[in-house]
Amino acid sequence: MVCKDMSLRKKADSDATTRPQGRAATINDIARLSGVSKKTVSRIINNSPLVRKDTREKVEALMREVGYAPDPLARGLAFRRSFLIGMVYDNPTAQYVVDMQYGALDALRGSSFELVVHPCDTRSPGYIEGVKRFVQQQKLHGVILVPRASEDQALADMLEEIGCRYTRIASLALDDTSQMVITHDRDGAAEAADYLLSLGHRDIALITGPSAYRSAHERTAGFIDALERRGIELPPARIIEAGYTFESGVAAAEKLLLGKQRPTAIFTGNDEMAAGVYKVAMRAGINIPRELSVVGYDDSPLASRLWPSLTSVRRNTRDTGRTAAAMLIQPEGQAALQIASVRPHLIVRDSCQPPLD
């Protein structure tokens, strides 16, 4: 241990010239001097169990050596938490957000915790500061990050730095698995592609969600990859980007269905856009499913209310919210849950049949 302390002292002395002069050391300085990430330093400051013992000892020794004092507001957050769980979201699909909230409330029922929500615009340059004020003013115990907010690494880094627990919901792992609920969107889209191919469809179109969403990329990739495994290549003209809204689904469907060469099947990135396809098909006199098969994604209540009822990929949004909230209210230091994931699966209804030819 003596040798180790001497080594750290020599490192601190040798790096002294690289530290900013005339001001106290910052968390960035500690991360750089100790050779670890800023996220790791933040976890050590906030006594996270997710840091190895030898790393913790090394960083703590360096902080003592250089006289680093953490921001008292950030450090105090962990000791003055309320019994509030926040939900931060930027999502255009109202039903998805409502189902997510219901799931979180399921997990919190019977506990001392309550849910507070914070809608935001992730395209706004000041939105991260807005989330920070929300967390600090409410003294949140933890935060559920819902797509698309969950996909922003800068937002997660800010929460890590101020010592606020969070759970990220995303279509693939973007963080430590102890802080993730993974929805496997790629697998759900692949199942939709396999189903349409099994019916005999070969001229298939895809209406994707907005490119700013990781889920849209994952669903697009899963669908296209599944087609290519069966030797079907999707032409660029058969891929239309939309906005996860009913109106954008209408606009995309008009491009696909009102020309001379229309597809025999369409897969949409969510049920709202699928409803837009239904509207255009009805106006154009195109019968679903006899002349056009349609598959959606989400299996929202809308899917069973459309006529004919919509075949859709169920992603168990309520279960996702329930899992995310449960992860946040388990005691600090308790063994982490197994990798949290919610697997999608296809719900077959009446909107698909083999193509006429």
HELIX and SHEET records of a PDB file:
HELIX    1   1 VAL A    2  ASP A   15  1                                  14    
HELIX    2   2 ALA A   16  THR A   18  5                                   3    
HELIX    3   3 ILE A   27  SER A   34  1                                   8    
HELIX    4   4 LYS A   38  ILE A   45  1                                   8    
HELIX    5   5 LYS A   53  VAL A   66  1                                  14    
HELIX    6   6 PRO A   72  LEU A   77  1                                   6    
HELIX    7   7 ALA A   94  LEU A  108  1                                  15    
HELIX    8   8 TYR A  127  GLN A  138  1                                  12    
HELIX    9   9 ALA A  149  GLU A  151  5                                   3    
HELIX   10  10 GLN A  153  GLU A  161  1                                   9    
HELIX   11  11 THR A  177  GLN A  179  5                                   3    
HELIX   12  12 ASP A  185  SER A  198  1                                  14    
HELIX   13  13 ARG A  214  ARG A  229  1                                  16    
HELIX   14  14 PRO A  236  ARG A  238  5                                   3    
HELIX   15  15 PHE A  246  LEU A  257  1                                  12    
HELIX   16  16 ASP A  271  ALA A  284  1                                  14    
HELIX   17  17 PRO A  301  ARG A  305  1                                   5    
HELIX   18  18 THR A  317  ILE A  329  1                                  13    
SHEET    1   A 6 GLU A 114  PRO A 119  0                                        
SHEET    2   A 6 LEU A  84  TYR A  89  1                                        
SHEET    3   A 6 GLY A 142  LEU A 145  1                                        
SHEET    4   A 6 ARG A 165  ALA A 170  1                                        
SHEET    5   A 6 MET A 180  ILE A 182  1                                        
SHEET    6   A 6 ALA A 340  SER A 341  1                                        
SHEET    1   B 6 ILE A 239  GLU A 241  0                                        
SHEET    2   B 6 ILE A 204  THR A 208  1                                        
SHEET    3   B 6 ALA A 265  THR A 268  1                                        
SHEET    4   B 6 SER A 293  ASP A 298  1                                        
SHEET    5   B 6 THR A 311  ARG A 314  1                                        
SHEET    6   B 6 HIS A 345  ILE A 347 -1                                        
END                                                                             
